[in-house]
Amino acid sequence: MNLDLLIDNLKNPALLFFILGILSVKLKSDLAIPENSSKFISLYLLFAIGFKGGQELAHSHFSIEIIWAILFGLFASIAIPIYVFFILKRKLSISNSGAIAAAYGSVSAVTFVTAVSFLELQNITFNGHMVAIMALMEAPAIIIGVILIRLYVKKDNSKPEQKLSAIIKHSFTNGSVLLILGSLIIGFLASDKQALGIKPFTNDLFKGFLAIFLLDMGIVCGKKLKDFLKNGWFTTIFAIVIPLINGIVFAYLSGWITSEIGDRFILAVLAASASYIAVPAAMKIAVPKANPGIFIPMALAVTFPVNITIGMPIYMYIIVN
């Protein structure tokens, strides 16, 4: 079963389009997705996931298990950046360590999208509250990263001037977080009849848009990977090993929270993913000395492909066995 799962994942059209994007850069092709189209597709994916999650949540029976799952997600978003920070600060500056820690404690909506697609290929369902957990995990990691930087950075001009309240507000009002939370609420409030009217847009077009989006992500990764490798092998190895450790550990721990295979898989993927949208936007304001040329390629060009090619089959194998 493990081998079949791995083969199915490697044959996933969305993944193959991602690889095609990387190859196009290596072959010096002029293949490119227009920037406006790329932004639209990003917004569409967040909207579709949020809305469908809200619909699922509306049909879910509220239980203590949901509360534990939410607390579990919040625990991951707080614990991961703390130990990641202390590993990184041995080699990197305090500002860069805090920014990377926030990225790895936070989540990637695109990785979440890919995980949903992975589950659909296996005909495995997950509960709608997973979408809410994903959105809620974004802000705590950013806040923890900023707090750690403030605790360890020297009290000089390099100290961030942003108030913690401003960072919290920015975390929740970030476009990707706001859209997925808003779509979740709208999906929750909409009746089945009302949701049926836009079902072709939220469901039928989803996989096609995902494939195009991952093609674009492959092109972006291909362009950034070479420059990133110039920063040394420490960050590269870290971006490969840490997400796999996080995913494996939380795949096991999730068994204490729920027995649902889909929910456990999503929790493991969220713990393994790294943010390259919300965190860079927040760190640009809160910690301007942090170098986005390090943590964005780590999350996007290394951790993201590692998770969707190697990580997901491993997490699923752990959960089903």
N, C-alpha and C positions, 0 to 999 in steps of 0.2 A: 504493500500500500504506500509506503514511504517513497519508493522509486517511482510509482505511477504519479504520485502527487508532485514530485519534483519535475518529471517530464511534462505533466500538464501545465505546470507553472512556466516552464521554459518555453512552451509552445503558445503561451498566452499572446494573442495578437497585440494587446496593449504593451506588453513587455518587448515584443519584437519591434514595434514601432519606436520604442525608446532606444533600442540598440541601433535601429536604422538612423536615428538622429545623430548618435555618436559617430557612426560610420560616415555619415555625410560630411561631418567636420573633418575627419581624418582624410577623406578623399578630396577635401577642399571643394566641395560642391557648393553651389549658390542656393541650395535648398534652405528656405526660411519661412517661418510662420509670421505674418504681419503682426506687429506689436498690438494693435487694437484688437485683432482677432484673438490673440493669445489672452489678453485681459478679459475679453468677453467669455471665452471658454472657461477661464479660471472662475469667474463669477457664476457661470452656469453650473459648474460642478459643485460649488459650495451651496448654491441655492437648491439644487436637486437633492443633495445629501441631507441638508437641513430639513427640507420639506418632507421628504420620505421618512426621515427619522421622527419628525413630529407626528406624522400619521401613525407610525408604529407605536410611539409613546402613548398616543390617544387610545390605542387598543390594548395597551398593557395594563395589567392590574398592579396598582401601586403596592409595593411590599417592602419588607425590611431588607430584602436582597438588593433592591435598587439603591437603597441608602448606603449599604455596605459597598456596593460597586462604585458609587460616587466618591465615598471616602477613600476607597482603594486608589482611584485615579488621582485624587488630590494628594494622597500620600506619595505616590510615584513622582508627581510633579514637584514635590518639595524635597524628597530624599535624594533623587538622582542628581540635581544640580549641586547639592552639598558635597557629595563624595567626588563628583567629577571635578569640582573646583579645586579640591585639595590635591587631586592627582595632577592637574594641569599646572598649578602654581609653582611646582618644582622646576618646570621647564619654561613656562611662559610668563608674561607680565600679569599683574593682578587684573588689570582691565580686560585683557584678552581672555584670561582664565574665567572671569565672571561672565563675560559675554558668551563664551562657548558653553559654559555650564548651563546658562539660561536656555541656550538653543537645544541642548540635549535633554534638559528637563521638560521643555515645552514639546509641542507635538507638530507634526506635519499633516496638514489637511490633504495634501496630494497622496501621501503614503496611506492615509486613511481611505481615500477614494480607491486606491489600488487594492487595499485589503478587502474592501467591500466587493470589488470585482472578483478577487480571488475566491471569496466565499460563495459568490454566485456561481462560479464555475464548478464548485464542489457541491452545489445545491444545499448549502448550509445557511441557515438563517441566523440573524442576531437581533437583539431587542433595540428598540428606538432610543432608549435612554443612553446608549453608547455614544450617540451623536452629542448629547448634552455633556457627557463626561469629557469628550474630546475638546469641546469649546471651553469647558471650565478648567481644563489642565493648562491652558495657554498662559493665563495671567500669573498664577503662583510662582512658576519657574522664573519668569521675568523679574518678579519682585525679589525672590531669593537671590538671584544673580546680582541685582543692584545692591542689596543689603550686604552681601559678602564683599563686594568691591569697596563699599563704604567702610566696612569694618577693617579691611586690611590695607587699603591704599593710604599713602602718606598724606597727612593733612597739609596739602599745599594747593597750588592752583589746579592740579590735576583732579582734584576732588569734584565729582559731579554736582552741579548746582540744582538739578531737578529735584523737586519735592517728591516724597514717596507717594503722596496722594495723586500727583500728576502722572506718575508711572502707572499706578493702578487704573486710573481713568483711561490712559492711552492704551493699556492692554485690552480693556473691554470695548473701547471705541475703535480699535483697529478694524479696518474694512473687512478682512476675512473673518474675524471673530464676530463682528456685529452682524454680518450677512448670514452666517450659519446659525447664530443664536436666533436672529429675527425670523429666518425661514423655519427653524424648528418650532417656534411659537406659533407662526402662521399655520404650519402644517398640523399642529396640535389642535388649533381652534377650528380649522376647516372641517366640514362634514364630509362623509364619504362621497356624497353626490357632488359636492363642490370640487373635491380633489380629483374626481373622475374626469372633470372637464379639462384638466391640464396633464393628465396621466401620460398621454403620448409624448409630451415635452419633458416631463420629469423622469420617465422610465425608458421609453423606447429609444430615445436619442442618446441615452447616457453613455453606453459603451463606445459608440462612435466618437463622441466628443472626448472621451477619456483617451482613446487611441491617438487622436490628433494632439491632445495636450501633452501626452507622454513623448510624442515625436518632438514637440517643441522643447520639452525638458531635456531630451537627449541631445539636442543641438546646443542648448545652454551648457549642459554638463561637459560636452565635448570641447567647448571653447574655454571653459574655466579650469579644466583638469590639468592642463600643461602648466599654467601659471601657478596653480596651487602646489604642484609637486616641487616647485622651486623653494618652498618654505621648509623643506626637510621631511624626513620619513616619520618623525615622531607623531605629527598631527595626522598623517595618512594612516598609520597603524592604529592610532587612537580611534579615528573615524570608522575603522573597520571592526575593531575588537569590542569597544564599549557598547555600541548598539546591540551587538549579538549577545553580549553578557546580560544587558538590561532585558532584552526580549526573552531570553531563556529563563532568567530568574523570575520574571513576572509571569511567564507562562506557567511555571510551577506554582508560584504563590497564588495565582488567580483561582486555583482549584479550591482554596479555602473560602472563596467568595461566592462562586457560582459553579454549577455543573454544566451550564450551557456552553457547548463547544464554540459557537460563533462569538459569544460574549468574551470568553477567555482568550480567544485568538485576537479579537480587537484590542483588549487590554494589553496583551503582550506587544502587539504592533505599536500601540500608542507609547508604551514605555521605551520601545526600541527606536522610535522615530526622532528626528531632530527638526526644529523649525528653521525655515529660511525665508519666511515672509514676515510674521509678526515680530519675532525677536530682533532681526536686523533693524526694522522700523523703530522699535522701542529703544534699542541700544544707541541708535544714531542720535537720539535726543538725550538719553540719560547718561551714556558713557561715550562721548565723542572720540576718546582716545583708543577705544577698542577698534581693531583692524578688521573690517568686514571682508577683506581679501583673504582672511584666514577662516573665519567661522562659516561664511556662506558656502564656499566650495566644500568645506568639510561635510556640511549637512546635505548639500545638493548634489555634488559631483561624486561623493564617496559613499556616505551613509545611505542615501536614498537608493541607489542601485544595489548596494549590498543587501539591504532589507528585502527588496522585491525579487532578487534572484536567488539569494541563499537563505536569508533570514526567515521568510514566511514559511517555506516548507519545513524548516527546523522547528519553528514554534508550533506549527500544526501537528507535526509528528509527536512532539512532547505532550501536547494536549490530548490527542486521541489514543495515546498508549499509556 
